[in-house]
Every structure is written in C-alpha cells, then in structure tokens.
Amino acid sequence: MPPCPPTRRNILKISIHMMEKSMKFYGTRRKLSFLGQPSN
C-alpha cells in the first residue's frame, strides 16, 4: 500500500495544481505570441 493513498482532497489539490500549471503555460504562450506580432 502507498504511504499516502490519493484521497479526494489530494486529487483536488493535484488537479488544481495541474490546472494552474497549464494556465500559466497557456498565459506565457499567449504573451509570447502577442509579443511576436508586429505592433500597428
């Protein structure tokens, strides 16, 4: 048995962490694409 079974709280924490990571990644990608475009 694992020392820390994935309880509901752990799953929630992990999912939130992954969401934050993906959102951060998406945000940085959007910033990069925004900066890459020529300004007027």
Phi, psi and omega in degrees: 000139178293150181296331182226090181297145182292094178281175181300320182295317180298316180299317181297315181299314182296316182296320179295318180298316181295321180297316180298317180298313182295321180294320179297316180299315181296318181297316180294322179295319180296319180298315182298315181294324179294317180291327182292336182282143179291140181272123180022000000 
